[in-house]
Amino acid sequence: MTIAPTTARRVPADLPEHIQHYIGGRFVDSADGDTFDVLDPVTNQTYLKAAAGKKADIDLAVAAARTAFTEGPWPRMQARERSRVLHRIADIVESRDARLAEWESFDSGLPITQALGQARRAAENFRFFADLIVAQTDDAFKVPGRQLNYVNRKPIGVAGLITPWNTPFMLESWKLGPALATGNTVVLKPAEFTPLSASLWAGIFEEAGLPEGVFNLVNGLGEDAGDALVKHPDVPLISFTGESSTGQLIFANAAPFLKGLSMELGGKSPAVVFADADLDAAIDATIFGVFSLNGERCTAGSRILVQREIYDEFVERYAAQADRVKVGYPDDPATEVGALVHPEHFAKVMSYVELGKSEGRLVAGGGRPEDFAEGNFVRPTVFADVAPDARIFQEEIFGPVVAITPFDTDEEALALANDTTYGLAAYVWTSDLKRAHNFAQSVEAGMVWLNSNNVRDLRTPFGGVKASGLGHEGGYRSIDFYTDQQAVHITLGPAHNPTFGKGA
């Protein structure tokens, strides 16, 4: 369903008209003065100009970050000192969650209630890594009387962070938290569609006491600023979240420099519903799993595989509930699906909706809501009876569109679940505990949820297999990525050296 717009949409009162880069502790325009337009997804009108960074701006930002790393105090602070700064960052983010959510919702089209949850999660990310870096222990191995071996964990240098336009502030925190906690300095390149909330980090970090030059931000297009960051010889680490094709390009461009890479890429995740599942819970979870965050989420369960005994009932109930999902202005607390981020993405999603009408049976949605003649609004769309070779089954749509496909046996369900180039997440709904564990073991996915939906412990690894990513972050995996591990060996007894060159 849609919410007929009966009142004027609320626009944040303090929106800027121009945002700059933040380099070496100062806000600056691009070296060449260039800017790009940022659009309001509800009207598709330009509401601000952002400095358009290019190689010259990246060079300045990397130089500032490199100086802060080689000469500044941050990498040499004790973990407890850095932890205190990160906790202050978390406190500030928590205290401003309403404003952050308002800006994020306006800039990205996310429903305000979901944007508020993402702002709070950003604070929790900083708090988690602030605690983890203090609790971190390094390995030590001892052979009594003979040898002691221990590991030094050291920050690596300047980390290049390239973040996506879906839930941008939270996903920036997911990279900034561990990169800073471990003593690195950073250059952040936020997504060009949604740079607004990223512009708030500088003030937050200054207030929290982060030293000058540790955090730098360059706005700009991926092919300009992002490409220059990936190719910069003084940036040994790149953490990227985005689509798989961009990840392939980054992998190729980083290869000559042998950079450390962590890439969380696309997904086309299956949600497998067996006949013995709790049907009410499975329907609620799979509705939320694909339509929350406007469907613009990498872990969306956008392929629903349903056992044939319950298939007709599932499709009927799912379609009816999808039709009741509330589409409305992002700032309305009643809204469950807001506006897609950008007209380019809206056009892409709508092209898949039209394609789906020839690849499946349309049972819900299928177009723009009648009450919203402008903006990037899409009704939650459900296709049933989708064949495994259909493009809407195989390709990531990244919008409020779902494909439902029947299966008969466990073996067929597993084959369908794995029949994609992606492997980020999977969801399994069954009352059979043995089946659940065996299926989880066999499915090609970096993360599996059994009878649950995307509730994640921050200590666990986050990442995918196949085309869904390279490496894992989360918990100690993030600490591993952002640090070098140096082994130190000490002889405790007489030195044991083979003797060369003394003759007979």
HELIX and SHEET records of a PDB file:
HELIX    1   1 LYS A   55  GLU A   71  1                                  17    
HELIX    2   2 TRP A   74  ARG A   76  5                                   3    
HELIX    3   3 ALA A   79  SER A   95  1                                  17    
HELIX    4   4 ASP A   97  SER A  108  1                                  12    
HELIX    5   5 ILE A  112  ALA A  135  1                                  24    
HELIX    6   6 PRO A  168  ALA A  181  1                                  14    
HELIX    7   7 SER A  197  LEU A  200  5                                   4    
HELIX    8   8 TRP A  201  ALA A  208  1                                   8    
HELIX    9   9 GLY A  222  GLY A  226  3                                   5    
HELIX   10  10 ASP A  227  LYS A  231  1                                   5    
HELIX   11  11 SER A  244  ALA A  254  1                                  11    
HELIX   12  12 ALA A  255  PHE A  257  5                                   3    
HELIX   13  13 LEU A  279  PHE A  291  1                                  13    
HELIX   14  14 SER A  292  GLY A  295  5                                   4    
HELIX   15  15 ARG A  308  ARG A  324  1                                  17    
HELIX   16  16 PRO A  343  GLU A  359  1                                  17    
HELIX   17  17 ARG A  391  GLN A  394  1                                   4    
HELIX   18  18 ASP A  410  ASN A  418  1                                   9    
HELIX   19  19 LEU A  433  SER A  442  1                                  10    
HELIX   20  20 LYS A  466  SER A  468  5                                   3    
HELIX   21  21 TYR A  476  PHE A  481  1                                   6    
SHEET    1   A 3 HIS A  18  ILE A  19  0                                        
SHEET    2   A 3 THR A  46  ALA A  51  1                                        
SHEET    3   A 3 THR A  35  LEU A  39 -1                                        
SHEET    1   B 2 HIS A  21  ILE A  23  0                                        
SHEET    2   B 2 ARG A  26  VAL A  28 -1                                        
SHEET    1   C 3 ALA A 140  VAL A 143  0                                        
SHEET    2   C 3 GLN A 147  PRO A 155 -1                                        
SHEET    3   C 3 THR A 483  THR A 491 -1                                        
SHEET    1   D 6 PHE A 215  LEU A 217  0                                        
SHEET    2   D 6 THR A 185  LYS A 189  1                                        
SHEET    3   D 6 VAL A 158  ILE A 162  1                                        
SHEET    4   D 6 LEU A 237  THR A 241  1                                        
SHEET    5   D 6 GLY A 260  GLU A 264  1                                        
SHEET    6   D 6 GLY A 469  LEU A 470 -1                                        
SHEET    1   E 7 ARG A 361  ALA A 364  0                                        
SHEET    2   E 7 THR A 381  ALA A 384 -1                                        
SHEET    3   E 7 VAL A 401  PHE A 407  1                                        
SHEET    4   E 7 ARG A 303  GLN A 307  1                                        
SHEET    5   E 7 PRO A 270  VAL A 273  1                                        
SHEET    6   E 7 ALA A 425  TRP A 429  1                                        
SHEET    7   E 7 MET A 447  LEU A 450  1                                        
END                                                                             
